[in-house]
Amino acid sequence: MYRLYIVEDDRGIAEAIRVQAKMWDLEVFCAKDFRNVMGEFAEFEPHLVLLDISLPFFNGYYWCTEIRKVSKVPIIFISSASDNMNIVMAMNMGADDFIAKPFDQSVLMAKVQAMLRRTYDFSGTVSVIEHRGALLNTADQTLFYQKEKIELTKNEYRILLTLMQNKGMIVSREKLMEELWESDSFVDENTLSVNVGRLRKKLDAAGLTEFITTKFGVGYLIQ
């Protein structure tokens, strides 16, 4: 089932879209915290985003730019500010389409379905994992924190991915070494320690202090 994330502060419009989308067998989440759109985006992992321009705190252009830093998920703007300047700006920010309000719900859903078919009939889904504001994109193996990109080696990415996929649980050193072995890297206890140490330094330098906790004699933990 495809997931639709609606970022629209007019509850009446958002609810009307939600009801219509459910009829098309879409799973829907309407934005609740307009200060934390990226956190909701990462947690819900939508296949498509409907985004208004006028929003509380930060406008739709801002959130479109933030989403584009970590994901290629389709974004459709829905707005009454449908003059040429706003349409061009939306597209330049990374939007895939623009629908002017007021719109017919059936037309909106037809465009949503067409966009989903074009995007996912030929490619897989894009997954973003979030923790403490850090966004790990599993499609292109990039990490973003506070608008900054943190470069990761292949081993560092695999370590971080495994830990973030198991948030709140201790991951044994043996499990991490198994994950690194899959990348055709020679890994022993010392190699793992060196890679974790380098990853920690990068996270600390970016402001993610104490992101990874060591459980001596057992493994590592993100919580």
C-alpha positions, -999 to +999 in steps of 0.1 A: +000+000+000+014+034-010+018+060+018+007+096+013+020+124+035-002+155+035+014+188+047-016+211+048-026+233+078-063+237+066-077+207+085-109+207+064-089+203+031-065+178+047-093+156+060-112+158+026-080+146+008-075+119+035-110+105+030-107+105-008-072+089-006-084+061+016-110+053-011-080+048-035-064+024-009-037+048+001-023+050+036-025+086+047-008+107+074-017+144+078+010+166+093+005+174+130+037+191+141+046+218+115+079+224+133+089+188+128+079+180+092+111+162+085+108+140+117+073+130+106+085+124+070+112+101+082+090+082+105+061+077+081+083+071+050+058+083+024+058+074-012+044+108-021+041+142-004+013+167-009+026+201+002+010+235+006+030+267+003+015+286+032+022+267+064+029+276+101+065+284+111+082+274+077+066+276+043+063+247+018+093+259-002+115+254+029+102+219+035+105+209-001+142+219+000+147+199+032+130+168+018+151+171-014+183+170+006+175+134+017+149+120-007+137+118-043+102+111-032+076+128-055+063+161-042+031+178-054+023+213-043-013+222-036-018+259-032-041+288-040-010+309-047-009+295-082+006+324-102+034+317-126+061+329-102+050+304-074+046+275-098+081+282-113+096+285-078+080+253-066+094+234-096+129+250-091+128+238-054+123+202-065+085+198-069+072+173-094+038+189-100+016+219-089-021+218-084-040+250-079-067+253-052-096+249-054-093+216-071-115+186-079-107+157-055-110+131-083-085+151-105-061+153-076-063+116-069-058+108-106-026+129-106-014+112-074-020+077-089-003+087-121+027+100-102+029+069-081+028+047-112+055+066-130+078+067-100+074+032-085+067+010-115+103+016-125+121+020-092+120+010-056+109+030-026+132+055-009+137+049+028+149+075+053+157+066+089+156+094+115+170+096+150+177+128+170+173+149+139+198+128+119+185+116+086+200+085+070+189+079+034+193+042+025+189+049-012+221+068-017+237+061+017+239+098+028+236+112+063+222+147+070+221+166+103+211+202+107+212+208+069+248+195+067+258+164+048+281+140+066+302+118+044+303+081+053+325+053+041+308+021+031+317+004+064+306+035+084+273+035+066+267-002+073+275+002+110+252+033+113+224+016+093+224-015+115+224+005+147+196+029+135+175-001+123+178-015+158+173+017+179+169+010+216+185-024+213+221-035+219+237-047+187+265-072+193+299-068+179+294-101+161+263-089+144+281-057+132+310-078+119+286-100+100+270-069+083+305-056+073+315-090+060+286-087+035+303-057+020+333-079+011+355-061+037+379-080+059+366-074+094+381-084+127+376-070+162+402-043+157+389-033+123+354-029+138+367-008+167+386+015+142+355+020+120+332+027+150+358+052+164+361+070+131+323+071+127+320+085+163+344+113+155+324+123+124+292+123+144+307+143+172+322+169+148+287+173+133+271+179+167+258+144+173+276+138+205+272+105+223+251+092+194+265+057+198+268+042+232+293+014+239+281-016+260+314-030+271+319-066+263+286-068+245+282-043+216+268-009+207+235+010+212+216+040+198+188+052+220 
